[in-house]
Amino acid sequence: MQDERLLLAQIATGDEEALRQLYLAYRPRLRRYLWHQLAGDNASVEDALQEVFLAVWRTAGGYRGEARVSTWLYQITRYVALGVRRRQARQPDALPLDLDEDNDRFPYGPHDAQDWSAANNSCERRALDRVALRDALARLSPRHREALMLVFQHGFSPQEVAQILDVPAGTVKSRISYARKALMRALDLTLTEEARHDA
Amino acid sequence: MTPEIPEMTCAACRELLPWQTADSLTSAERAAVERHLAGCAECQHEVRLWSDIALALADAERTIPPDGGADSGWQALRNHLEPRVPMVVAQRRSSTPLAETALTAAASDAGAPRRFSCPTLAAPAVVILVALIAALFVGFGSRLRQARTPAVSATATPSACAPDALRATIPANGRLSELSMTSARAGWAVGAIASGSDPSTATFTTLMLRFEQCQWAPFGDSIASARLGSISMSSATDGWAVGNTFADANGVNDTLLALHYSGGVWQWVSVPAAPTGVVGAKVRMTSAGDGWMLLDLGGRHVTPYQKQYSYMLLHLQNGVWTPVPLTFDQSGTSILWDIAASSADDCWIVGYDTGNGDSFDVAHYHQGAWTSWSGSQLGVRSAPLYSIAPLAPDDVWVAGQYPYHDASGDHTGPLVLHFDGEKWTRAPLNDFQDESNDHALMALAVQPSGGVWAFTDGFSDPLGHIYIAHDAQEATGGSGAWTWTTGPDHIVWISSVVFVSDHEAFGVAGAGLGSAILHYVNGVWSALP
């Protein structure tokens, strides 16, 4: 693929081929991001992808080069996803929202004192924890999962995640920290349940 | 010469470990982290934790179905692109802030109407209260100013039901849209029940709850392949509930579902004026014989940048629903989000224009003609409005969001406007400390004595909270003393609130995976168990 900034400049002149290249390059990762944001509703994801690239087509000339092209694209994508969720939530057939798990205000729960390393004292234990961790991730709130995904799956720096989420960089680090604590709480709960079941 | 890297603390190291694991640190940061890790066993354990989290996230990614739609997606996108004159476009763009245009695109076009995501007739609120108030008034003529007279006595007992006696039974996967109260002890709520939690594969049946004897409970039989989105009771013995039936995947053949409550029975009635293709509807009754119904007929792309939205407004008079031309929306690019009716001769609609962003925000129908205001005329260009509460021709409240720009970028903030009959004034939403998260006020509610409440949703808030704004002095004729409180835990949006007295209100809200009945009493908002 050509230089992304050059592609945007070409898109700004009405170059459909440049838009196609950008679309094909970014569709996979933006689709994955939207998949989690829109609760796996494939039709909504496809609609949102189209809206994102229509916005790119319209606004490419306004790209000011202050952020990476990828950061700029994710910013647009987040706004589109936010709009979709905002509207859908007001319909009785809205996407499910698992914000109940969003417990940022109480990140330092009773389980926080437990050290992760204590549960990692054997290979078997770690293998079991991997499964439990995956389950715990599934129960994480959307905004915590979103922050983790942007860091680990999409490779953005703290500053870039902050730009995408439109929050200060410190907030990004807080969310990551909260996510870790929430995972630990959920993981501890899962392991406790398994231990009770085994007993 | 390489500058000396200062020793890191454990706290500083752990803050960077997620990015260390993701390999996205700068070389200097990475070097500092590695140097610290070499001598810190505790932080090494943290590295193992983040590595496991990264692996688990990768596992989660593998649950996403393979993407087989790249080619078809591009073709669909390409079909919406039209040739342009590059220089003209470039010049226009060069003077258009990026984030503003991108944000407008997101705000206006996202969530394109599909079968299961009616874009426009979503949630509003409180206008039902206005209908109730106006209904009380029918016997006294339609002098609107008197609409402040409470539908239920403002001096009623703080709670008609003991708070701990209140219960709500909502079926699994039940999603409520609106409620309408006929007294502090009686009311109705409507919505739909999904067959599963995945809306893309679920089928829907109607949901109706009745409030009596302090219990909200399902009422009557559900209608298959249909949903209810709006309800307005003109009295305890008369009211309408509307929605749509699902006929096909794209909504072209969906039809209006209109239920009329009369004689103690809900009956499915035909509305001949309603066309096919109704994907959503709202109803506001001012009396048993007078009401307004806004039909959402869906939207479609007409240019790469614009959608054409279609609506129909019906007015019930002499027992017949008759179309009223929406002449203020000539371009068809406006989204009509909320409707309110304060009398047989006063209908208000709010929304926003997706075209140039400034042709429509509020419209008022009176004496057979529309008066409309653009965003510029309201003093807030490109500001989507989501809710309206007309108490009188010279006392109208609207709520929404406004775009602004500061050093950290482009944002939107909560917006309330008041119309005094001559001019619109922006309410000073004092002390709202969290404007960095694109909040929008999605619903309004008015106490019988005139106190105004507005509700954000929790989508943009880092903690998922909703926030509630209250103009405390409005009740005593003042203005400007807006205060903010946080909404109940686990409530992520509020779509409809009705005050049954100055001290008590009911609402419908989104809560986690489903809906909840919201209750306000003694100054506290909570979700009913």
Interface residues (C-beta under 8 A of the other chain):
Chain A: A12 T13 G14 E16 L19 R20 Y23 L24 R27 P28 R31 R32 W35 H36 A39 G40 D41 N42 A43 S44 E46 D47 A48 L49 Q50 E51 F53 L54 A55 W57 R58 T59 A60 G61 G62 Y63 R64 W72 Q75 I76 Y79 V80 A81 L82 G83 V84 R85 R86 R87 Q88 A89 R90 Q91 P92 D93 A94 L95 P96 L97 D98 L99 D100 D102 D104 R105 D115 W116 S117 N120 R126 D129 R130 L133 R134 A136 L137 A138 S141 R143 L148 M149 V151 F152 Q153 G155 F156 S157 P158 Q163 D166 V167 P168 T171 K173 R175 I176 S177 R180 L183
Chain B: E15 P18 W19 T21 A22 D23 S24 L25 E42 H45 E46 R48 L49 D52 I53 A54 L55 A56 L57 A58 D59 A60 E61 I64 P65 D67 G69 A70 G73 W74 A76 L77 R78 H80 L81 P83 R84 V85 P86 V89 A90 R92 R93 S94 T96 P97 L98 A99 T101 A102 L103 A105 A106 A107 D109 A110 G111 A112 R114 F116 S117 C118 P119 A122 A123 G174 R175 L176 S177 G191 A192 A194 S197 D198 P199 S200 A202 F204 L207 R227 L228 G229 G280 P304 Y305 S408 G409 H411 S436 N437 D438 A440 M442 D457 G458 F459 S460 P462 L463 G464 H490 V492 W493 S495 G510 A511 G512 L513 S515
